[in-house]
Amino acid sequence: MVRNTAREIAIHLSYELSFTDKPIDELLDQRLSSESFASLAGEDPIYAETPNAKQAEYIRRLVKGVSVHAAELDGYIAKYAKGWSFARIPLVASAIMRVAMYEILYMPDIPNGAAINEALEIAKKYETPETVKFMNGILGSFVRQELPE
């Protein structure tokens, strides 16, 4: 499993956080099990391979970080979503941007450009071209304004 696949799984789980009242560790333990991957493999090829320990740790770190920092990340999305109310942003787009922003802010080993590019590539699978462009604008403004060189 490549890192981009692990990132996409983290986005799926971050999205799922919006719809569950399960404790995050319970959700992660359940969803990162080989049984869960086996049951989802027919629906989505990203679940064809169960993550190894290092990949599972990366996914856990992202999902837990997004959960802990959700209010902060949503604040940044709302701040740079010019002309859009936060409620109007698709939930999948929000999950993708939360993961990218978390990587940018809290995972210095991941270059900002890589976090944004990977987020936009994943977004192309789930969102309209207009929404992807909108997300690119938000993420670009976020990096330029919040992390000046």
N, C-alpha and C positions, 0 to 999 in steps of 0.2 A: 504494500500500500504506500503510495506516495503522499507527501505532505498535503498536497492540494485535496486529495481524497479525504484525508483526516480532517482538514479544515471544513470541507463541505459537510461531513458528518457532524462536526461541532456546530455548524450553522443549523442543521436539522434539529439538533438537540436544543440549541438556544431558542429556536422557533417554538419547539414543543414546551419550553418553560412557560410560555404565555398561556398554555391550556391545561396545565396540571397543577395539582396542589401537593404532589409528591415531594418529599425532601429531595434535594438535588443529588445527594449521594445515592439514594435509592434509585432514582431515575437513571443515573449514570451506570450503576451496577447492573441494572436490568437491561438497558439499551446497549451496553458494550459487551454483553455476553455473546458467546458463540451461538447460543440458541436464538437470540434475537436477530443476529446477522443472518443465520440460516433461514429464518422465516421471512426476512425482508429481501433476500437476494433475488427472488423472482420478480419483485416489484421495481427494484432499482439496482443497477449493476454496481453502484458504489459499495453495496453491502455484500459483494461476492467474497470478500476477504476480511476475516476478523482482524482487527488491529493487534499488533504485537504490544508488548509492555510499554515500549517507548512511545508508540503512536497513541495508545490508550491514555498515557499520561499527558501527552500534548492535548488530546481532545478534552480530557478532564480539566486541565488547566484553563483552556479557553472557555469552556462552558461555565465553570465555577467563577472565573473572572468576569465574564459577561453578566452573570447573575448578581454578583456582589456589587459591580459597578454600573448596573442597569440605569439607575437614575442619572448618574453622571454622563453616561454615553448617550442616553436619550436627550439630555440637555444639549449636548453638542449637536446632535442631529437636528433638533428643533431650532437651534441657533443659526445653523447654516442652510436650513430648508427655506430659502427665500420664497415667500409667497405661498407656502404650503403650511397648513396646520399639521402638527405631528399625527393627529388622528387620521389624516388623509393618506399617509404614507403606507403602502402595503406592508403587512407584517413580515413577509419574507424579506423584503428590502431592508426593513429595520433590523432584522436578525443578522443579515449579511453585513450591514454597516456597523453594527455593534461589535461583531467579531473583528472586523478590520480595525476599528478604532481601538479596541482593547489591545490588539497586537501592536499597534503603533505606540500606544501609551505605556504598555506594561511588559512588552517582550522585545527589548532592545536588540536581541539577536536576529530579529526579522526586519529586513530593510523596509522602510515606509513604502517605497515604490512597489515592492513585492506584495505587501499586504493589500495595497489598493488594487494592483493589477489582478491578483488572484481573486479578490472579492468581486471585481467587475466581470471576470470570466465566469465565475459561478453564477452571478446575477443574470448573465445572458441565457442561462438554462431555464430560469424561472420568471423573469420579468420582461416587459416590453422594452424595445430599444429606447423609448422615451424615458422610461423609469431608470434604465441603466445610465443614460446620459445625466439624468437628475442626480443619481447616486454619485457619479463621477464628480459632478460639481460640488456636492456636499463634502465628499472625502478630500478633494483637492483644496477646497477652502479651509477645511479643518486643519490640514497639515500646514498650509501656508500661514494661517493666523495663530494657531495654537503652538506650533513648533518652529518658530522662526530660526533660521540658520544662525 
